[in-house]
Amino acid sequence: MRKFLLLLFVVLASVSVSLAQKTTVYIVRHAEKNMNDINPKDPVLNLDGLKRAQDLVKFLAKEDIAAVFSTNYLRTIQTAEPVAKKADKKIIIYDAGKIAELVHQVTTEYNGKTVLIVGHSNTVLPMLKAFGGTTNVTEIKDNEYNYLFRVTINSDSTSTTEFHYGD
């Protein structure tokens, strides 16, 4: 009986520690794309975008990034690559049409950790809301690339911080 109670205590303690952990989700739109790319449906980053991707690395330099997520487009992958390289992580491709699955994956597999998600102008705000975040931003325009949102998820609350990064 003692062993059972001890085991029960250990299990409950580990569950409460797990629930008390802070999960941090950085959500960003891809950097500037090359509007003259020969493949207009999947353009690469232009020089400003490549610089902004490096600026993202600098912005997140003190973070211990556990995972980097990107859609399967060149511009999002190129934005995510420098952060993934610095964190020594492989980029995890996600489907922007299945945000609920991504939220579930992040909150279960990366509970208590920090992740970066690179998306698009039309997916960043819905994703932010899916993680429980809030913002006064109602739209990210086609020429806006500097928004960076941090959603901090605790067991009893969620908070959002909005940043602007890069030049």
ABEGO torsion letter per residue (X at the ends): XAAAAAAAAAAAAAAAAAAABBBBBBBBBBBBBBAABABAABBBBBAAAAAAAAAAAAAAAABBBABBBBBBBAAAAAAAAAAAAAAGBBBBBBBAABAAAAAAAAAAAABGBBBBBBBBAAAAAAAAAAAGBBBABABBBAABAABBBBBBBBAABBBBBBBBBEX
